[in-house]
Amino acid sequence: MLRINDTIAILDWELTEQFVRASGPGGQNVNKVSSAVELRFEAERSPSLPDPVKRRLRRLAGRRWTKEGALVIQCDETRSQARNREIARERLVELIRQALVVPKSRRATKPTRGSIERRLKAKKVRGEVKAMRGSVEE
C-alpha cells in the first residue's frame, strides 16, 4: 500500500511495475540488467481517488496518461533497480498530491475609477510631450 495522505492510500492491485533495460551509460551492465522501472497506476479505475482529483491528475499527467486511463511513470536515473523503483513511486505520490490541491477560482474584477483616471491622465501627459517634439516654426 502506498500512502498519499491521511485519507488517501493506493492499494497494491492498482500499481503494476515492469522492469526494463535502461538506456545510456553503464558499460556491460546496461546490456544485462533490467534496472529501469515502468510504474503503471490504474488511476481511472481507482476507488481511492475522488473524481475531481482524477480529472486534475489527468491534466497534470499529460502524455503519461494512457487511453485506458492509466498513469505510466518511467524512471532510469540510477543503476539500481530498487532506487529507480523508489524514485518512480515518489514521483507518483508527488503528482497525486499536486492533483489534490484545488485550484483557486478566478473572480473577474473591474479597474477602480481612480486607476482609470490616472491612466488617462498619464496618456494625455505623454501625448502632450510627443506633440511638443514637432518642428519649430520661426
Salt bridges, closest charged atoms under 4 A:
GLU17 OE1 - ARG85 NE 2.58
GLU17 OE2 - ARG89 NE 3.01
GLU42 OE2 - ARG40 NE 3.13
GLU42 OE1 - ARG45 NH2 3.95
GLU68 OE1 - ARG40 NH2 3.27
GLU77 OE2 - ARG91 NH2 2.13
GLU86 OE1 - ARG83 NH1 3.00
GLU90 OE2 - ARG83 NH1 3.82
GLU117 OE2 - ARG113 NE 3.34
